[in-house]
Amino acid sequence: MIHQRVLPDMNNPKVFLNGRMVSASEAHLNIFDLGVVQAATVTEMARTFHHRPYRLADHLARLAHSLEHAGFDPGMTIDELSSAVEEMVEHNATLIRPEDELSIAIFITAGESPIYAGGSGMTARTTPTVCSHTFPLPFDRWAEQMARGARVVTPSIRQIPSRCLPADMKCRSRMHYYLAEQEARRVDPDAVPLLLDLEGNVAETTTANFLIVERGTIVSPRLDGILPGISRKTIVELAGKLGIAFQEADLSVTRATDADEALLASTPFCLMPVTRINDATVGDGQPGPVFRRLIEAWSEQVGLDIVGQITQRSTSTSRQDA
């Protein structure tokens, strides 16, 4: 008899929602939730390595800061939320292959709108909605970019000034990101939008911090206009251990295109080379030596080949789909 391997039902992982662990098929938001009505939502996106959350404490510390900005009281401590996320990830990790990893979404909304709900004759749940869920990291989306470098395009849509929306608050009020992505894809379907601030300086992409390398020094846009990324923080730490200088400065598009290397730092893929900005090639058009040193050090830190995990898992997925 031939036995087929039966994979667990990944369509029904656990979700932490308002103090309860429920199945994904049972997890729903009310249409009157202010996360839907006004995008009044603070959020975090973490990931696993070896099926364990990576730098979860850092993500939750930033979430706590965002909650202070928004004035939300989630009704539970950060330690309690951490325990719930750990429990959820432990269960959901059993539903994926050993070589896969999970993305961990955490979001907290302002609760339900009493006006919207009241107009429908319903009672609103006005306390914040607290939710965390997972999904497998889509390694196939980044394999080619990791090997050859990402292409970025600067759209006309600009970064929202910190005086309008605090840059250090991670939230889902991001229609300008969506518009920037649509504009960039009209130029190049595979392009990543790189937003500029109102003065024309480089800020960040819709999903990542942007950095350049000049004569061996990593240069980041100033923190007062960008989200302080956890991956960016990791790069600062790794650069210090490797003896690579790190500084902040105003970055014009010209300075970025003239750089020796350009990089994207984001939780799902950690670090990615950028080899083209608009119509200009960065450096020699190939992933550079500083990128390689950083990603090798990061891989050593987490105990696996990060680039290999993305490219090999993507190849394996493609073969299964063929």
N, C-alpha and C positions, 0 to 999 in steps of 0.2 A: 504493500500500500504506500502511495506517495502522499506525504503530509505537506500541505501548504502552510507557510507561515502566516498566521492571522494577526494583523496589526491591530492594536487597540483603537477604539473609536476616538480619533483626535477631534471629531466634530462636537464632542461634549465634555470638554475639560471643566475644571472648577473655576468659578468666578467669585471674588469677594465683593459683596454688595451690601452696603448699609448694615455691617455687623454680622452678616451671615455668609456662609460658604454655600453657594448654589451652583447648579450645573449651568453651563453656558446657554443651553436652550431655555432656561428659566429666567435668565438675567435680562431685564428690560428697564429702560428709562421712560418715565412719563413724558408725554409730548409737551407738558407744561413746565418741564424742568428748565431752569434758567440756563443750564448748559446748552440746551437746544434753542431756547428763545433768544438769548443774548450772548451765547458763547461765553458765559460767565463761569469759566472753568480754569483751575490751575492744574498742572499736570507734570508728570515725570515719565521718562522712558528709560528703563534699565535693561540689562541683558544677563544671560547666564554664560559662564564658562564651566565646562564639565558638569552642566546641569545645576550649578549653584549660582545664586545671584552675585554679580560682580559690582563692588563699590556701592552696595545698596544704601549704606549709611550716608554716603555723600549725596546720593540722589534724594534721600529723605530729608537731609539737612537743607538742601535747596528747596524742597517742597515746603518745608516749614517756613522758610523765608518768603516764598510765594504766598503762602497762606496769610502771613502777616500783612503783606501788601494788599491782598484782597479783602482782608478782614473776615475770613471764614473761620468758624470754629467747627472742626470736623467731629467733635464729640468723642474723640479718642486720642490717646497720646501717640506720638511718633513711634515709640517702642511697641505699642499695641499694634499699630499698623504694620510695622516691620515683622512682627511675629505672624500676622495674618498673611502677609506676602510670602514669607518663608514657607508656611504651611501649604499655601496654594501652589507654589512652584514645586515643592517636593512631590505633590500629587501629580501635577500636570507633566512633570518631567518623565513620569513613567509611561506617558502616552506617545512619546516620540522616540526616534531611533537614537542609539548611543552617540552617533556622530552629529546629530542635530543639536541646536540650541534654541532657547526661548527668548523672545522679547517680552519684557514685563511692563505693561502699561498701568499707570496709576493716575487717577484723576479725581478731583473733588469739585463739585459744582456748588452754586449758591443755594441750591434747593429748588423747590417748585414755586412758580409765580402765583401768588394768591389772587391776583387780578385775572389771569387767564383761567385758573381753576375755578374761581368764584363765578365767573361768567358762564361756566358750564355746569354750575350747580354742584361742584365737587369741593372737597376740603383739601387744601394744598399741604404737602409735606414741606414745610418751610425751613427745616433744618438741612444742612448741606448733604448732598448725595456723595457718598464715598464708595469708590469702585476701584478694583484692580483686576486685571485679566492678563492672559498671556497668549502668544501665538508664535509659531516657529519662525525663526529668522530666515528671510528669503535670500539665501546666499547667492542664488543664481542671478539676482539683480545687480550684484556688484563684481562678479568675477572678471568680466572684461575690463571694467574700469580699474580694478585693482592691478591687473596685469599690464595695461597699456596707459593708464592714466585717465582721469575724468576730464571732460570738457565743460567749462563754465561760460555762461553768457550773462552780461550785465543788462538787466531789463530797465525799462523806464520807471517801473514801480520802485519807490524808495523805502528804505527802512523807516519805521515809525520812530520819531524822536523820543528819547527817554522822558521828556517832559509831558508827553502824551500817553505813553505806555512804558512803564519801567522796564528797561532792557534786562534787568536781572530777575524779573518775574517770568517764569516759564508758564505760559498759558495757551489756551486754544483760540483766542481771539485773533486769528491769523488770516483773514481774508486777503490781506495784501500778499501773503505768501502764495496763496492759491493763484492770484492774478499774475504774480511774477512767474510762477511755474508755467502757466498757460502761454505767456508771452515768450519765455525762453524756448519752449518746445516748438513754437511756430518757426523759430530760427533754426533749431536743431532738436529733433525729437528725443535725443539722448542727453541733451544739455542739462546742467544743473544751474539754476538761477543764482547769481551772486549779487546780492543787493548792495547798493551804495546808500550812504546817508545823504542828508539834504545838502551837504557841502561837497558831495561828489567823492568822498572817501569810501574805501571798501569797508563793508560792515560784516555780513555773514551770509551764508546760503540759507535756504528754508529749512535745512535739516542738520547743518554742520557749522562749526567754526572754521574760518579760513585763515591760513597762515602762509608766510613765504619764508624762503631761506636766502639770505644775502651773505655771500662770503663766509659761509659757515655759521652764521647767526640766524636763529629762528626769530621772525618778527611777526607779531600779532597786532591786529587793530586794537585800539584802546578799549579797555573793559567798560568804560562808561557808556558805550554805544552798542554793546553786544551782550548776548547771553554768556555768562561764565560757565562754559561747558565742563562737564566732568571729564570728558576725553581730553579737552584742552589742559585741564589741571594735571592729568596723567602725563601729558607731554612735557609740561613744565618740570615735573618730578623726574621723568626719565632723562630729560636734557641735562638736568643738574647732575645726575649720576654719570652721564656720559661725557661731561665736560663741554657741553654745547651751550653757547650763550643764548639767552632768551630775552627779548625786549618787546615793549609795546610802542607803537607809533601810529601816526596818521598815514594811511596807505592810499596813494592814488592808484588808479587803474594802470597808469604807465609804470609806476614803480613795481606793481605786481607782475606785469607782463615782462619787465626787464629782470626779474628775479632769477636766481639760479634754479630754484625749485618752488613749487607751490603745493600746499597740502590742505586736505579736508579732515577735520577731526569730529567724529560722531560716534555715539554709543554703539549702534548696531554693527558697524564695520571697523570701528576704532580709528584707523588712520588710512587715508587714501591719497595717492599722488594726483596732482592736477598737471596736465601736460599742455592744455590749451585754454586761453582766455580770450573770448571773442574770436578774432581772426589771427591772434598771435600765438606762436608756439612758446612755451615756457622752457627755458634751458635748452637741452638738446632734444626735447620731445619725448624723453623716456623717464621713468621713475628714477629719482636721484639717490645719491649716497646717504644723505641725511635721512630721507624717508626710510631707506633700508636699515640704517642703524637703529632708528627709533622703533620700527616694527619688529626687528629682531629682539630688541630689549623688552618690548611689550610682550612678545611671544614667550620669552624666557620667564617673564613675571607670572604669566597665567598658565604656563606649562603646556602649551601647544603652539603649533605653527598657525598663526592667525591667517596669513595669506593662503597657506595650504588648505586650511579648513574651508575657506570661501571657494577657492578654485576647485578643489577636489570634490567638495560636496555638490557644487554646481554641475560638474561633469557627471557625477553619479546620478543626479536628478535627470539630466538630459538623456542619459542612457535608459532610465526607467520609463521616460515619456516617449521614447522612440518606438 
